[in-house]
Amino acid sequence: MNVNIYYGGRGLIEDPANYVMGKLSQVLDELNIQVKKYNLYEDIRGISVLPKTLKDTDAVILAASVEWLGIGGLLHQFLDSCWLYGDKDTIKHLYMMPVAISTTYGEKEAYTTLVKAWELLGGKVCDGISAYVNNAASFETSTDYAYLIEKKAENFYRVFTKKITSFPSSTYAVLDNVVQPKSINLTPQESEQLSMYVSNDQYVKKQKEDIKELSKMFRGMMGDKSPYDKGPYIETFESHFHPVPGIALSFSIEISDRGSTMVVETDNGELNCYYGTKDDPDIILRTTSKVLDKIVSGQSTLQGTFLSGELTAKGDFKILRMFDSLFQFKK
């Protein structure tokens, strides 16, 4: 069996959380549990893709090092990523042991934050460790503290290996009835890809540069005239349409910087494009003319702009994936 440790501190040698994590790992190793530790400070940009590692473990330990207030930004970022991109069906079966070690005031609050966060994610919480350490040397050489840590590790082992039932919490009731993450109906691969785009600053920067350059090029080609004078988008959509028989779909494309809406309808291989409004389209897309220029010129797919955040969508996301099949703007 496997246990993952996610450490949100800065990795300082004098951090007493290192001793606690080491002791926990030692006990679990003696119990034939494979322990893998993730130091969040080592790869800050990669934090948003770490939720996928939850699929390969049986339980987790969240370790917070409290230096002044709260659990720290890195651990918060990891938990945010779990909320946004994590597989909730996986998380709800995972037991979590919270560890909050403070060299100042606030270990109780940090401990409570970890517990609340994991419960809101739908996971199960085990009894953990909360401690204030004034003198790291005396703490690490104390046989009494070592004994307590060992007992906590053994109890954690018993709970997650035997899948011991815990008492119900009102947090789960709130989660089921009130606090629901906005559903983005993506496949696990698309969700992972989205989180990778989010964490890739170079990708985002390059996309912005491409959009700026493409915009300049189009303004030069059109003599700074509005692209709606002769409806070039409609002509482009019609010329790149690949009909799919037996499918009836409608897209409403709101172009925010122009204050216009283009409606795209396809029914059994027939296409109808016009500027105006439509009641209850299957998908409502919101973007700018620059992003739309990028799509119709073949610089990017609609799915790509959605994943990079340049385009927002509302409706059935399964239908959204069909757009790039119906309209192939590749050069």
Secondary structure, DSSP 4 states (H G I P E B T S, - for coil): -EEEEEE-S---TT-HHHHHHHHHHHHHHHTT-EEEEEEGGG-GGGGGGGGGGGGG-SEEEEEEEESSSSS-HHHHHHHHHHHHHS-HHHHTT-EEEEEEEESSS-HHHHHHHHHHHHHHTT-EE---EEEE-S-HHHHHH-HHHHHHHHHHHHHHHHHHHHT------HHHHHHHHT--PPP----HHHHHHHHHHHH-HHHHHHHHHHHHHHHHHHHHHHTT--TTSS-HHHHHHHHTB---TT-EEEEEEEETTTTEEEEEEEETTEEEEEES--SS-SEEEEE-HHHHHHHHTTSS-HHHHHHTTSSEEEE-HHHHTTHHHHB----
